[in-house]
Amino acid sequence: MTLIFKIVPRSLWQEAVEAGVFKGAPVDLADGFIHFSTAQQVRETAARHFAGEDDLLLAEFDAADFGDALKWEPSRGGALFPHLYGDFDPSSALWVRDLPLAPDGSHVFPELGE
């Protein structure tokens, strides 16, 4: 199983749960795909794109569940990142956990599967 992760504001996730579909955050909608990260990438994603943001959630997914709609494409420094071309049902998340801020402003991650 290849695990991938999505960082999302709590309010946006709650809206998606109520609607039964996650169509993406504003950056996803602008780019035309939903951004995910691997366990090795997600901490840097948080630091670069969510620095100092509170009230975030971290959701874990099995990449295989997205089928051919998930593409591995070069991004930061040429690393391959998972990009989903489509939306998804939030209930497909394996788990969703709080992503709190530490006193130094960094995010505190749960243990992540690889």
WOQUI-V834458 format. One record per helix or strand. SS is the DSSP state (helix for helix, strand for strand). FROM is the first residue (numbers start at 1). TO is the last residue. If there is no record, write none. Layout:
((SS | FROM | TO) (SS | FROM | TO))
//
This chain:
((strand | 3 | 9) (helix | 10 | 19) (strand | 22 | 22) (helix | 26 | 31) (strand | 34 | 35) (strand | 37 | 37) (helix | 42 | 49) (strand | 56 | 62) (helix | 63 | 69) (strand | 70 | 74) (helix | 76 | 78) (strand | 80 | 84) (strand | 88 | 88) (helix | 90 | 92) (strand | 95 | 99) (strand | 101 | 101) (strand | 107 | 107))
//
